[in-house]
């Protein structure tokens, strides 16, 4: 206690609670109500009893997507990725003693390159949002103009991170509208927003609404001078044309569907790829293959253009740690499921989404899907009940509902985004429709 007192005095505070004064009372807890002096078995029994009411997406069907999805993760993925030799969140500094991890990251880059049809892939970013932020500033380095066009229909999380990124670069985010009928690009509005001061255009395939818009795949021909940045869902590339095939200069995505699980929202994985001619302007690290002094194959960090290694003014980013363990996990997942497996998973996602939207559309009170277009694994529905109220009803029936679209597009007040994956059975889809039928 005397030592505790001296530590508090040196900090100029009266008690430990003052260290947490900046945390709002509304989000703080008073501690776990455990009796003192418990044995370990007694404590474990008590904790298990407390946790028993909890339920996860494995206990109840989850229709919540909007960036993070409930996909199946083969047991072998976790078994391999969790080996002690691999467990690190960092790209190794000492290449000569980290050949195994560097090889795994090299293979990750190769797999994502093959998946996206892009030339070069870095060894990961933090998540899809930071990958987008890095892509915006990279587009400025490629084409030094101040405006960056993004969809109005973009998740608020991505918008928030993106605005933080471009603020330092003194760039302007300009939003273009979506077509109210198809949910795809409003080309007339995009043309009105585009001028000679635009550095790049960001488009998502599929987009926030789950819509697969063919017009997005023609943007490079429409605006050849702009840097085209394509956001993608990696599972969708099991069936969709990869970004590299329709002229993307940069491709970014959230790698969470590739075997990471939902993880309560993190950790995630930022996928980042570009064309060869832009590699010197790419952020992050690039793992390459070389030979050691004896002529044996070896791996090294070919590029690491950040402020720790070169002059700050020349650095492409100050991003330091990457998501090495998550990148490894994604490469293990892709290696296990293979091209045919990925295609099969994507097809199941599409089939489930199509089946669910048709069943919901049979209910008179619901419009499903809101947009007349092809969808991947999620779609927007509208109905007579606010999404917040509807989700509470679904939860009472043991179902996790969809995303409230008003958080992302303020004028969509009665719209919900529902996601389906290979985890959903026909019985799960029926349960959801039956609850909606009660509302109708």
NORGI-V871931 format. One record per residue. N is the residue number from 1. SS is DSSP state (h for helix, s for strand, l for the rest). PHI is phi as a letter, one per 20 degrees, with the letter a starting at -180 (none if undefined). Layout:
N | SS | PHI
N | SS | PHI
This chain:
1 | l | none
2 | h | f
3 | h | f
4 | h | g
5 | h | f
6 | h | f
7 | h | f
8 | h | f
9 | h | f
10 | h | f
11 | h | e
12 | l | m
13 | l | c
14 | l | e
15 | l | b
16 | h | f
17 | h | g
18 | h | f
19 | h | f
20 | h | d
21 | l | f
22 | l | f
23 | l | e
24 | l | g
25 | h | g
26 | h | f
27 | h | d
28 | l | e
29 | l | d
30 | l | e
31 | l | o
32 | l | e
33 | l | f
34 | l | d
35 | l | f
36 | l | f
37 | l | m
38 | l | e
39 | l | f
40 | h | f
41 | h | f
42 | h | f
43 | h | f
44 | h | f
45 | h | f
46 | h | f
47 | h | f
48 | h | f
49 | h | f
50 | h | f
51 | h | e
52 | l | g
53 | l | f
54 | l | f
55 | l | c
56 | l | d
57 | l | f
58 | l | f
59 | l | e
60 | l | b
61 | l | g
62 | s | d
63 | l | d
64 | l | e
65 | l | c
66 | l | l
67 | l | p
68 | l | c
69 | l | c
70 | l | e
71 | l | d
72 | l | f
73 | l | d
74 | l | g
75 | h | g
76 | h | f
77 | h | f
78 | h | f
79 | h | f
80 | h | f
81 | h | f
82 | l | e
83 | l | f
84 | l | f
85 | l | f
86 | l | d
87 | l | f
88 | l | b
89 | l | e
90 | l | d
91 | l | f
92 | l | f
93 | l | f
94 | l | e
95 | h | f
96 | h | f
97 | h | d
98 | l | c
99 | h | f
100 | h | f
101 | h | f
102 | h | f
103 | h | f
104 | h | f
105 | h | f
106 | h | f
107 | h | f
108 | h | g
109 | h | g
110 | h | f
111 | h | f
112 | h | f
113 | h | f
114 | h | f
115 | h | f
116 | h | e
117 | l | m
118 | l | d
119 | l | f
120 | s | c
121 | s | c
122 | l | e
123 | l | e
124 | l | o
125 | s | d
126 | l | f
127 | l | a
128 | h | f
129 | h | f
130 | h | f
131 | h | f
132 | h | f
133 | h | g
134 | h | f
135 | h | f
136 | h | f
137 | h | f
138 | h | f
139 | h | f
140 | h | f
141 | h | f
142 | h | f
143 | l | c
144 | l | f
145 | l | c
146 | l | e
147 | s | d
148 | s | c
149 | s | e
150 | s | c
151 | s | f
152 | l | f
153 | l | e
154 | l | c
155 | l | g
156 | h | f
157 | h | f
158 | h | f
159 | h | f
160 | h | f
161 | h | f
162 | h | f
163 | h | f
164 | h | f
165 | h | f
166 | h | f
167 | h | g
168 | h | f
169 | l | e
170 | l | l
171 | l | d
172 | s | d
173 | s | e
174 | s | d
175 | s | e
176 | s | d
177 | l | e
178 | s | d
179 | l | f
180 | l | f
181 | l | e
182 | l | e
183 | l | m
184 | l | e
185 | s | f
186 | l | e
187 | h | f
188 | h | f
189 | h | f
190 | h | f
191 | h | f
192 | h | f
193 | h | e
194 | l | e
195 | l | b
196 | l | f
197 | l | e
198 | s | e
199 | s | e
200 | s | b
201 | s | c
202 | s | d
203 | s | b
204 | s | d
205 | s | c
206 | l | f
207 | l | e
208 | l | g
209 | l | e
210 | l | n
211 | s | f
212 | l | e
213 | l | d
214 | h | f
215 | h | f
216 | h | f
217 | h | e
218 | h | d
219 | h | f
220 | h | f
221 | h | f
222 | h | f
223 | l | c
224 | l | f
225 | l | f
226 | l | f
227 | s | f
228 | s | e
229 | s | d
230 | s | d
231 | s | e
232 | s | c
233 | s | e
234 | h | f
235 | h | f
236 | h | f
237 | h | f
238 | h | f
239 | l | c
240 | l | e
241 | l | f
242 | l | f
243 | h | g
244 | h | f
245 | h | f
246 | h | d
247 | l | n
248 | l | f
249 | l | e
250 | s | c
251 | s | c
252 | s | c
253 | s | a
254 | s | e
255 | h | e
256 | h | g
257 | h | f
258 | l | e
259 | l | n
260 | l | e
261 | l | m
262 | l | e
263 | h | l
264 | h | l
265 | h | n
266 | l | r
267 | l | f
268 | l | d
269 | l | b
270 | s | e
271 | s | e
272 | s | b
273 | s | c
274 | s | b
275 | l | e
276 | h | g
277 | h | f
278 | h | d
279 | h | f
280 | h | f
281 | h | d
282 | l | e
283 | l | e
284 | l | n
285 | s | d
286 | s | c
287 | s | e
288 | s | c
289 | s | d
290 | s | b
291 | s | c
292 | l | e
293 | l | f
294 | l | e
295 | l | n
296 | l | e
297 | s | f
298 | s | b
299 | s | c
300 | s | b
301 | s | e
302 | s | f
303 | s | c
304 | s | b
305 | l | e
306 | s | c
307 | l | f
308 | l | f
309 | l | d
310 | l | c
311 | l | g
312 | h | g
313 | h | f
314 | h | e
315 | l | f
316 | l | e
317 | s | a
318 | l | d
319 | l | f
320 | l | d
321 | l | f
322 | l | d
323 | l | d
324 | h | g
325 | h | f
326 | h | f
327 | h | f
328 | h | g
329 | h | g
330 | h | f
331 | h | f
332 | h | f
333 | h | g
334 | h | f
335 | h | f
336 | h | f
337 | h | f
338 | h | m
339 | h | g
340 | h | f
341 | h | f
342 | h | f
343 | h | f
344 | h | f
345 | h | f
346 | h | f
347 | h | f
348 | h | f
349 | h | g
350 | h | f
351 | h | f
352 | h | f
353 | h | f
354 | h | f
355 | h | f
356 | h | f
357 | h | f
358 | h | f
359 | h | f
360 | h | f
361 | h | f
362 | l | f
363 | l | e
364 | l | g
365 | l | e
366 | l | d
367 | s | d
368 | s | b
369 | l | e
370 | l | f
371 | l | d
372 | l | e
373 | l | a
374 | l | f
375 | s | c
376 | l | e
377 | l | d
378 | s | b
379 | s | b
380 | s | e
381 | s | c
382 | s | c
383 | l | b
384 | l | e
385 | l | c
386 | l | f
387 | h | g
388 | h | f
389 | h | f
390 | h | f
391 | h | f
392 | h | f
393 | h | f
394 | h | f
395 | h | f
396 | h | f
397 | l | e
398 | l | m
399 | l | c
400 | s | e
401 | l | f
402 | l | e
403 | s | e
404 | s | f
405 | h | f
406 | h | f
407 | h | f
408 | l | d
409 | l | c
410 | l | g
411 | l | f
412 | l | e
413 | l | f
414 | l | d
415 | s | d
416 | s | c
417 | s | e
418 | s | d
419 | s | d
420 | l | c
421 | l | c
422 | l | f
423 | l | f
424 | l | e
425 | l | e
426 | h | g
427 | h | f
428 | h | f
429 | h | f
430 | h | f
431 | h | f
432 | h | f
433 | h | f
434 | h | f
435 | h | f
436 | h | f
437 | h | f
438 | h | f
439 | h | f
440 | l | f
